[in-house]
Structures are given as C-alpha cells and as structure tokens.
Amino acid sequence: MKIVTKIIIGVAVLVSVAFLFILYGLNLMAIEDKYGDFQELYYKIDKSDNYFVIIDNKDVGFIEKFDKEIYITFDDCMKHILNYSNNKIEVYEFDLNETYSNFSLNDAVELKKVKSTELVYKN
C-alpha cells in the first residue's frame, strides 16, 4: 500500500473514534441534564428487575424503566420520576415472591425487612 492511503485510513479511523467519544459524552450530558440528582438512579435501575419506591414515607409505588425514561406507577397511574424531584424518595430492589394486588405502605415496610430487599437509591 502506498503511504498516502495508509495516512488517509489512519486519519479516518482516528476521526471516527473521536466522533464516537463525542457522541458518548453528549449522551451522558443529556442524561445528566435531564435527570440531575436522579442520574445515579437512572444508571442503577435495570429494566428486568423489580423495584418499589417509598415517597415521603406516605406513598408507595413501583418503578419501571422504558427506553430512557423512568416512571413511577402509583395508584394505576404512571408518572415520570421528575414529578417527584422535590420529594424524599427511597428506591428498593426486591425479589418478587408473591403478587401484590394492593401494594401498601405496610407491605413496603415488611419487604424492607427481607434480606433479599436492597436499598438502591435514597435522597
């Protein structure tokens, strides 16, 4: 190969890698701008796991992650987590051993005592 083609290929590879790093950084900045204090929670939550949330030690809901959005299901209503940015939130990961039709604060307190339940996020 000629030296000119090697230089062109090398520059093209470097530009491509730099472009990918820039896109990755922009994606991280978009998540940080959108979620702010909740970005730690965004990275910890997995779509396949079960999470419940205690809001202000009064209300209880379940957390669901769809694509790049996090929602809290509360009384059959899904609200974006940013609606609760001014509230005290505790998020727990738990193993689903039984079905909860009417999940209440008492159920959440009992689940917190189980060894398999883990605190994921608290603000």
Residue pairs with C-beta under 8 A, 6 or more apart in sequence:
31 39
31 42
31 68
32 39
34 82
35 41
35 42
35 70
35 81
35 82
36 85
37 85
37 123
38 70
38 81
38 82
38 85
38 121
40 121
41 70
41 81
41 91
41 120
41 121
42 70
44 120
44 121
45 51
45 63
45 65
45 70
45 91
45 120
46 65
47 64
47 65
47 66
49 93
50 62
50 93
50 94
50 95
50 96
51 62
51 63
51 91
51 92
51 93
51 94
51 120
52 60
52 61
52 62
52 63
52 91
52 92
52 94
52 103
52 108
52 111
53 60
53 61
53 62
53 63
53 72
53 89
53 90
53 91
53 92
54 60
54 89
54 90
54 92
54 105
54 108
55 61
55 72
55 74
55 84
55 87
55 88
55 89
56 87
56 88
57 88
57 105
58 105
59 74
59 105
60 74
60 103
60 104
60 105
60 107
60 108
61 72
61 73
61 74
61 75
62 72
62 73
62 103
63 70
63 71
63 72
63 73
63 81
63 91
64 70
64 71
64 72
64 73
64 78
65 71
69 80
70 80
70 81
71 78
71 79
71 80
71 81
72 78
72 79
72 80
72 81
72 83
72 84
88 123
89 121
89 122
89 123
90 119
90 121
90 122
91 119
91 120
91 121
91 122
92 108
92 111
92 112
92 117
92 118
92 119
92 120
93 117
93 118
93 120
94 111
94 114
94 116
94 117
94 118
95 114
95 116
95 117
100 107
111 117
